[in-house]
């Protein structure tokens, strides 16, 4: 049994009901579905985990909440904090896009931009939380956050009637880990677990940020270099411990995609489906378009398009 079970995801779904959107499922061809988490509040799935973490904590401290983020998690925490009437302090690295920084400001967050990559911002946020007593909302490595993200998996199974495979991007791994738990099948009366039967999970990473691939090779989380077009959202330098525990199970297949494939997938989502996705949001779709993952004949596949915090003016050429 992992630290996050199916029952935790069910509890999270009840806790955050009415605060997050049940995002649409688009069947783009027979048996191929796009789960449109890019239409979620704050522009990504992250708000699910943010709300669940805050609501699970009970009374929030007067100092509010604090988070480190490449951008999307910070936007989600700021959105949830505003909805719950508490202060949000967000630390972001220099790689964070101006669109996301502007979004944080619009939500009223106190922003500190520091360090080259996410791990630098995370270190600064942890130090600040120790000083202020604010509730820390981790981007991907807290049970409440993972359980909240797992509610996406519940929706996928309900909206499609069941799929054979879920294709999802991995950075720190909390989203993919949550979906793995949230899509697990259960026998009657049995508590769900990440290793239970359920659809295959295709975990997609940029070639330049292979946190899961390297952890699987090493037998545990290890640091990797961070770079490439999706670094502002998939830029964790190491897979989370909870995510590794879940994603090292038998249902998970690891695949890598190039920056060129991600750029092409982002452009295709716009040209073919009029979906405005950021690079990280298009990474899972890139696995199908590039052939990194090829569905079998008759396979029912859900691809999670997970983020929209980008400048639409760049869709045609990058």
N, C-alpha and C positions, 0 to 999 in steps of 0.2 A: 504494500500500500504506500503510495506516495504522500507527500505533505498536502497535496491537493487532490480531492476525490470528486467523483461525479456529484455527490450530495452537496459539496461546497459550491459547485457551479449552479445547481438548482437553487440553493439558498441565495446566491448572488443575483440570480434572475429575479427572484421575488423582491429582493432588497432594492434593486435599481429600476424596477418596473415603473414606467411613467416618467423617468428621468432621462432615459436614453431612447433612441429610435430603434424600432424593429426595421432594419434596413432592407431594401428590396432585393429580390433574387431574380436575375435576368437570365432567361434561357436563350442563349444566342445561337444555338444549333441543337438538334436533338441530343439530349443527355449531357450537354455542356452548359454549365451555369456560371454566372458571375455573381458573387455575393458582394453587394455594393456598399462596403463599409466606408468608402470615401464620401458617402452622403450622410454619415453620422455627425452628430453635434461635434463641433470643433474640428471637423474635417478628417477624423480617423477613429478607428476602433478604441483608441486609448481611453476615451471617456468612460468606458464600461468599467475598467479596472480602477480608475481614479475615484469614481463614485463608490464602488464597493469597498475600497480601502477606507475612505472617509467615513462612510456610514457604519462600517464594522467597528470603528474605533470608539463609538459612543460620543460623549461630549468632546468637542474639539477644543484645543487650548486657545487662549486669547491670542497667542502669537500666530495662530493659523496653521497653514500647511506649507511645506517646502518640498521642492523637487528639483532634480537635475534632469536635463533633457536635451536631445538634439533638436527639439522643436515641437513635435506632435504630442509627446507626453506632457510637456509644459503647457501647451494649449489646452489639453484635456483637464489637467489639474486646475488651471486658472478658470476654465469654464465651470467645473464642478464647484470650486470654491465660491465663485460668484453666485451660483445658484443656491448654495447653502449659507451664504452670507458671512463667509470668513475670508481672511487675508491670505493671499498666495504669494510666495516668494520663489522665483524660478531662476535657476542657474543654467545658462546655455553656453556651449563652446563657440569659438570664433567661426566654425564651419556652418553654424546655423544660418539658414537662408534669411534674407531681409524680410521676405513675406511672413515667415513665422515669427520673427521678432516683432514686426508690426502688429501681428495678430495678438501676441501676448500683451502688448501695450494697450490695445483696444479693449481687452478683457480686464484691464485694471491691475494686472500683476506687477509686482516689483521685480525688475529684471536685472540680473547681473550676468554680463557676458565675459567669460573668462576661460582661458586655456584653449589649446588647439583642438582637442577632441572631447567626446562625451566623458571619458573617465576623468579628465581634468576638472570638468564642471561638477561631476559627482563627488569628487574629493572635497571641493570647496563647499558644496551644499551640505555634506555630512558634518563638516566643521561648524558651519553656521547653525545647523539644527541642534547641535550639542550646546551651543551658546544660548539659543533662544527658547528651546523647548518646543519648537514647532513640530507638528506631526510630519514625519518623513513619508513621502509617497514615492516608492521606488518605481523606476520605469518598467521593470520586468521581473524582479527577483523577490517578490513578496507573495505569500500565498493568496492574500485577498485580491491582489492585482491580477494574478494568473487566473483565479476563479472568475473574476469579473470578465476578463477577456474570453474565457471559455463559454460565456453566454452566446457568443457568435456561433459556436459549434452547435449549441442547442437549436438555434434558429435555422442553421443550414439543414439539419436533419428534418426539422418540422416542415420547412418550406419546400423541400424537394421530395419528401417522402423517403429519403435515404439515398445516399450516393456511395459509390465504390471507393472514391478517392477525393481527398481535399488537398488542394495545392495552395500553400501559404508561404509568405516570405518570413525569413528569420533574421533578426539582428541579435538582441539579447535573448530572444527565444520565448518570452512570456506569452506572446500571442499564439504562436504555434503550439506551445505546451498547453495552454488553456483550451485550444480547439481540440487537441488530442484527447484531453480528458472529457470535454463537453460532447464529443461525438462517440464516446465509448458506449458499446452496447452492454446492457445489464441483464442478467437472468433474474427471474422473479425473486424479490426480497433480498437481492445481493447488492451490497454497496459497490458503486462503480469505481474503477481504478484506471490509471493511464494505460496499463498493459492489457486491459480487457479487449475483447473482440470489438471491431468497429471498422470504419473505412480506413484505407491506407492514407497516411499523411505524407505528402511530398513536400519536404522542407527545402525551400529555395533560398540560396544565398548568393550575393555577388561574389565573383571570383576573387575580388580584392578585399573581402571581409568575411572569410570562411570560418566564423567562430564555431559553428556546430561541427563542420567537417573536421577541423583540427582537434576539437575535443573528442570526437569519436575515435580519431586516430590515436590520440594520447591516452584515452581511457578516463578523461576528466577535463574540466574547463582549463584552457590555457590561453594566454594573451596572443593576439594576432595584430598585425599592422592594419591600420584603417585608412581607406582611401576610396576614390571613385565617385560616381555620380549619385549614389544613394547613401553617401556617408552621413548626411545630416539626419537621416531617420533610421538607418540600419547600421549605425556607426559604433555600436558597443564593441569594445576591444576584446571582450571575453563573454562566452555564453553564460547565462545565469545558472546557478547551481540547481535550482528547482527545474528549470527548463531542461538541463542536461539529464537529470534523473528521469524525466518524462520522455524526452525525445531520443534517448538511447534505447528505447523499447523496440519490440519487433515490428510494430506497425509503421515505423517511420523510415522513409527513404530520403537520403540527402542528395541534392543536386546543386550544381553551381551554374551561374549564368554570367556572361560577360557584360561589361558596361554597354557595349554596342547593342547587345540583345535587349537590355533594359530600355535604352533610348528608343529602339525600334518598337518595342511593345507599348511604350508610353504614347508614341505617335500613332500607332495603330488603334489603341483604345479611343483616341480622339477621332481619327478619320473614319473608323468603322462604326463606332458606337456613341460618339459624341460625349465621351467620358473624360473629364479633366482630372488626370491622375498625376501625382508627383512620381519621381523616379522609383522610390521605394514602393509606392502603391502599385506600380506596374511590374515589379520584379517577378511575382508569381506567374503572371500572364506570359512573361518573357520565357519561362521554362517551356511552355507549350509551343510558342511561336518559333523558338530556336531549335526545338527538338531535344532539349536537355531532358524533357519528359514527354514521352509519346503514349497517349492512352491506347489501350487495346480496343479492338472492335467491340462496340456495344457497351463500353465502360461509361458509367455515369460519373462525371467529374464536376466538382465545384472549385472554382478558382476565386480566391479572395482578393479583391481589389481594395486596398486598405488605407489609402490616403490621398487627399486632394489639395494639400496645402502647398500650392505652387503658383507661379506666375503664368497665366494662360497664354501670354504673349510669346512664350518660349516653346509652345507645343509643336510648332511646325519645323523647328530646326535643331532641337537638342533633347 
